[in-house]
Amino acid sequence: MRKPRKRSFAELVSENKIQLLKDSAAMEKIEIRLEEKRLGKAE
């Protein structure tokens, strides 16, 4: 049996990005949080 190769940080980030783009509910959550953050800074 081969030892599983450790993935680089960049590979993990791109994999996570692809998963998030497929998951519309998670994207919605992120957008809401970003919007709240922007509104908080604007005040």
N, C-alpha and C positions, 0 to 999 in steps of 0.2 A: 504493500500500500504506500502510495506517495503521500508526503506531508502536504496539506493544503497550503497553497501560496497565500501569503498575506497581501491584502489589497492595499494600494496606496490611498492616501487621503483623497486625492483628486478622483480616483475611481469610485470611492464611497460617496463622494459628493454628487457626482454625475448620476450614479445609480439612484440616490435619494431624490434627486431632481426629477428623474424620469417617473419614479413612483408617485411623486407629488402631482406632477402634471396629469397623470392618469386619474388621480383621486380628486374629483371636483369638490367634495365636501371639505377636505383638508385645505384645498386652495381657498375656498370661501372663508374658512376660519382665519387663515393667514391674512387675507385681504381685509377682513374686519379689524383684526388686531393692528394692522399697519395704518388703517384709516383712523382708528382711535388714537394711535400714537401721534399721527400728524395733527389731529385736532387738539390734542393735549399740548403740543409744542406751539401751536398757533395762538393759544390763549395767553 
